[in-house]
Amino acid sequence: MKAQSLQDRMLSALSPEMHARSPENGPPEKWQQRKSALMRERLVSAAIDCLVEGGYPGLTTAAVAAACEVSRGAMHHHFQTRMELVSAVVEHAVYHRMRTFLADYFEAVSRRVDEPMIEMAVEAHWRSVQTRDYAAWVELAVAARTDAELAAIFEPAARRYDAVWTSEMIEAFPQWREDWDNLKLAHDFTSAIHMGMLLHAPVFGTGERLERLRHFAARTMQRLSEER
């Protein structure tokens, strides 16, 4: 399967409603709808900034309205409650996590044909977790542990992301077709270790210790693929 076709299919499965109507996917039928879609995107982007900078407690409709310099009434026109806003942020983070990784990975594959694909995938995944969207994802994941209302929104979205990626991995890595269990293990290991590395960064630092661990993860995945 061609890379673009795979990307389109996976992103379509994860696309939130506002992306289905966003300018990059074609303008809505009416100008007012387009204006509304752009405002929702702006509000969600500001919400992610609030989340990254102030943690989950900092994500409120009042804070987002102030950041976007819009009235509370205008804010509530798009998101009547905090949890409606949170739901949109979760969908945005899920979608952009996948989009960032796929674009980076397939671009790397097209340029570096002699480099082991599994190492390129691990490196692309590491770059994808350096993003603002992933930082928001981590804040939500941690907060959902103790907030049942958030967990009811976050956990189904996280499982949907995992299900879409797992179901399509074999198309992205056809050389693993005969070793499906190890492919899933490689994915789970990479996801777990990269999130752990980010959470341990205050202790490990961002220098040599973290870099050694990052390269160890990539080499471990490459050895796993070679031993199949």
Buried (B, 14 or more C-beta within 10 A) or exposed (E): EEBEEBBEEBBEBBBBEBBEBBEEBEEBEEEEEBEBBBBBBBBBBBBBBBBBBEEBEBBBBEBBBBBBEBEEEEBBEBBEEBBBBBBBBBBBBBBBBBBBBBBBBBEBBEEEEEEBBBBBBBBBBBBBBEBBBBBBBBBBBBBBEEBEEBBEBBEEBBEBBBEBBBEBBBBBBEEBEEBEEBBBEBBEBBBEBBBEBBEEEEEBEEEEBBEEBBBEBBBBBBEBBEEE
